[in-house]
């Protein structure tokens, strides 16, 4: 089964759904909210905490506590859970089954494929993705305190578009915050990678189209949106 591509002609689509979103634009790997505040999103790796020794668990907890206490800005930690997408894997098993010349191996492959398919249908296999959202406000660059505490706390929309020079200034400060957060998480044994513009588009598309995303349907990102 091939992955279906859905064309995305613009990040700023004027639709009924978009009217309820705080996101005004996505460019250069940065979310620009409607009130001209910025958000950077990093995907964070995970560790198997339960398999660590008691000493290692304690060290990890203290490292994470130290990381949180060192922050002088708000951030949001998001955990996304959904059914694991194994459609390409099942398709591969189907092709392998059809190519088997041995009847017994073909039967075993078919049985295994049905077993895996049944596990997913029963909602027993889930995948979790971890993200950390870092904010930055133009007012902070001007020395004014007070910034949104969550991803969608954009406040009232600002009809005046942010100037490019202001965006670049905020972007530089935001990237410094993201690098600082990534270093702090690395001390906890975690890796944090900033999402690019196409990855951000896919993330928000999958949030609002969970059923399609879980079976491998993702939007086709046009070249002009990759900048």
Secondary structure, DSSP 8 states (H G I E B T S, - for coil): ----EEEE--TT--STTGGG-SEEEEETTEEEETTSEEEEEEEE----GGGS-HHHHHHHHHHHHHHHHH--S-EEEEEEEEE---HHHHHHHHHHHHH--SHHHHHHHHHHHHHHHHHHHTT--EEEEEEEEEEEEHHHHTT-----SSTT---S--SS---HHHHHHHHHHHHHHHHHHHHHHHTTT--EEE--HHHHHHHHHHHH-HHHHHTT-EEEE-GGG--
